[in-house]
Amino acid sequence: QNNVDTIKYELSAADVYDDRAADKASQLANIIPFQYSDVDGKRSFTSYAHEDTTLSVMYKSTLSKKDVLCLMSGLCAAFEIGAQGIPVSYIVKDSDYIFINKETLAVKCIIVPIKQDVMPLAEIPAFFRTVVSNMRFSEADKDNYVAELITQINADDFSVSKLKGLIDGQLEKMGLF
């Protein structure tokens, strides 16, 4: 509606809303704001995405090194919410629900702050591996930056902050950081 995607998630009776995490998430740049509603016992979250496109649509484009690194940096920033006391498992990890501003390549994720089991650590590098494997890379970029990304993602000591450090270093070399 009016260039705004509206995404609604209805909670089941067993779902426990994490209001502490929701309050913290509302202040984060890489998280799409949402509204919690409880009307007549029907609880839901509604998110309003103002961004142009989704990550899944970006997969269909051939991306330059700059585009890939900017997108990956934005994803890493979103996945660093754990430092704010918000479980990473709250992020919706579906490329149809990760929104991108085409002009700035800013990444915005949706979260569903429902208390749940801790996400296995292996799911985080698996998510990033899936993102990289679905991208189309420009043949004009002749260096090995994609191999470096994959190596970092597959490392035994993988962490989002190490991946972000690698990406930010590449962006800095390009004069974009």
Secondary structure, DSSP 4 states (H G I P E B T S, - for coil): -TT-EEEEEEPPTT--B-HHHHHHHTT-TTB--EEEEEETTEEEEEEEE-SSEEHHHHTTSEE-HHHHHHHHHHHHHHHGGGGGT--GGGB---GGGEEE-TTT--EEE-B--B--PPPPTTHHHHHHHHHHHH-EE-TT--SSHHHHHHHHHH-TT--HHHHHHHHHHHHHHTT--
